[in-house]
Each structure stands twice: as structure tokens, then as C-alpha cells.
């Protein structure tokens, strides 16, 4: 993932590879660089604890919070069709 720190009229910001601004505006270039470094750090695969069984596993990113064992036990979103809530409209 490529980021660039660019000057703006009010300070510095971080843009992604598509040149879209993805950060707030910072007063210093160093603050923008620190923000980009933290964002890269969060997305790097790292050792995490499974939210279901608490076993450590190598996570693919912040969105990956269940270990492969628990994921294989939950082929869908974990609710299942029988437990999925039914949302009824107030209009009858």
C-alpha cells in the first residue's frame, strides 16, 4: 500500500495511491508521517488472540479476529438462519 505525504493550504495530509486524501490535515509533516506509519502498522499481519477461543494466531489484518479453527466452526456470520432476527416493518 503506497501512501504519500503532501502539503495542503492548511498543513500536511496523507494520500493513497489513487491520490485521494485519507487523513486529517496535520500542522507538521512529521505528524502526517507518524499517522501513515501507524496506519501501515495496523494493517500488517500480526499475532492476535482469537475473540472466540483466545488462542493466539497469525492475523491477516485488523478485520481478521477469529482463528482458522473458529472460522471453520462458523461457516456463515455466526448467527445461522434459525437464529437470524426477523425485522418486521411497522407498516402493515
JODAHU-V57495 format. One record per residue. N is the residue number from 1. RES is the residue in three letters. SS is DSSP state (A for helix, B for strand, O for the rest). PHI is phi in radians with two decimals (999 if undefined). BURIAL is I if it has 9 or more other ideal C-beta (glycine too) atoms within 8 Angstrom, else O. Layout:
{{N & RES & SS & PHI & BURIAL} {N & RES & SS & PHI & BURIAL}}
//
This chain:
{{1 & UNK & O & 999 & O} {2 & UNK & O & -1.82 & O} {3 & UNK & O & -2.13 & I} {4 & UNK & B & -2.35 & O} {5 & UNK & B & -1.71 & I} {6 & UNK & B & -2.22 & O} {7 & UNK & B & -1.30 & O} {8 & UNK & B & -2.21 & O} {9 & UNK & O & -1.03 & O} {10 & UNK & O & -1.85 & O} {11 & UNK & B & 2.76 & I} {12 & UNK & B & -2.28 & I} {13 & UNK & B & -2.48 & I} {14 & UNK & B & -1.93 & I} {15 & UNK & B & -2.09 & I} {16 & UNK & O & -1.54 & I} {17 & UNK & O & -1.12 & O} {18 & UNK & O & -1.46 & O} {19 & UNK & O & 1.15 & O} {20 & UNK & O & -1.67 & O} {21 & UNK & B & -1.23 & O} {22 & UNK & O & -2.11 & O} {23 & UNK & O & -2.23 & I} {24 & UNK & O & -1.24 & O} {25 & UNK & O & -1.53 & I} {26 & UNK & B & -1.91 & I} {27 & UNK & O & -1.35 & O} {28 & UNK & O & -2.28 & O} {29 & UNK & A & -1.13 & I} {30 & UNK & A & -1.09 & O} {31 & UNK & A & -1.14 & I} {32 & UNK & A & -1.16 & I} {33 & UNK & A & -1.13 & I} {34 & UNK & A & -1.07 & O} {35 & UNK & A & -1.08 & I} {36 & UNK & A & -1.12 & I} {37 & UNK & A & -1.13 & O} {38 & UNK & A & -1.13 & O} {39 & UNK & A & -1.13 & I} {40 & UNK & A & -1.11 & I} {41 & UNK & A & -1.05 & O} {42 & UNK & A & -1.17 & O} {43 & UNK & A & -1.63 & O} {44 & UNK & O & -1.30 & O} {45 & UNK & O & -1.00 & O} {46 & UNK & B & -2.66 & O} {47 & UNK & B & -1.29 & O} {48 & UNK & B & -2.32 & I} {49 & UNK & B & -1.75 & O} {50 & UNK & O & -1.11 & I} {51 & UNK & O & -1.24 & O} {52 & UNK & O & -1.54 & O} {53 & UNK & O & -2.00 & O} {54 & UNK & O & 1.22 & O} {55 & UNK & O & -1.30 & O} {56 & UNK & B & -1.28 & O} {57 & UNK & B & -2.67 & I} {58 & UNK & B & -1.46 & O} {59 & UNK & B & -1.53 & I} {60 & UNK & O & -1.35 & O} {61 & UNK & O & 2.94 & I} {62 & UNK & O & -1.09 & O} {63 & UNK & O & -1.35 & O} {64 & UNK & O & -1.71 & O} {65 & UNK & O & -2.03 & O} {66 & UNK & O & -1.96 & I} {67 & UNK & O & -1.21 & I} {68 & UNK & A & -1.01 & O} {69 & UNK & A & -1.11 & I} {70 & UNK & A & -1.21 & I} {71 & UNK & A & -1.14 & O} {72 & UNK & A & -1.23 & O} {73 & UNK & A & -1.36 & O} {74 & UNK & O & -2.14 & I} {75 & UNK & O & -1.20 & O} {76 & UNK & O & -1.94 & O} {77 & UNK & O & -1.38 & O} {78 & UNK & O & 1.68 & O} {79 & UNK & O & -1.53 & O} {80 & UNK & A & 1.30 & O} {81 & UNK & A & -1.14 & O} {82 & UNK & A & -1.22 & O} {83 & UNK & A & -1.74 & O} {84 & UNK & O & -1.14 & O} {85 & UNK & O & -1.17 & O} {86 & UNK & O & -1.73 & O} {87 & UNK & O & -1.72 & O} {88 & UNK & O & -1.81 & O} {89 & UNK & O & -1.34 & O} {90 & UNK & O & -1.27 & O} {91 & UNK & O & -1.35 & O} {92 & UNK & O & -2.10 & O}}
//
